[in-house]
């Protein structure tokens, strides 16, 4: 038995693909053929970090972002406070939202000032794999290769044996 629920005892490479959908299609095909797919694993390799630039940052945009995030935090805290207070619910929520917006804008502008213009843009990042390898437990590798030969375009890795 393996020590990790994500590990196989003696995995062998069944096939390597350039996209996750092809690897998923292979495992799905094996499942349709009644293969014990709990003996399979899809491993993404050759990781790369992709950063998509979403816009230019300015003091105004940073301030608006800080206000908006502060408003949300203030709303959340206000809702919690309103459960435990006997004062007007609206006044409690409104006051915590105003205080949250104030703290949010201050924190955002201080953080932006510390960058000193080294990062004047906003972005989103994602880590993606460039290759996906289907691994299978060694005791079932031959059966998996035979079944996979029936899937058009599956292209099992010829160097796995």
Buried (B, 14 or more C-beta within 10 A) or exposed (E): EEEEEEEBEEBBBBBBBEEBEBBBBBBEBBEEBEBBBEBBBBBBEEEEEEEEEEEEBEEEBBBEBBBBBBBBBBBBBBEEBBEEEEEEBEEBBBBBBBBBBBBBBEEBBEEBEEEEEEEEEBEEEEEEBEBBBBBBBEEBBEBBBEBBEEBEEBEBBEEBE
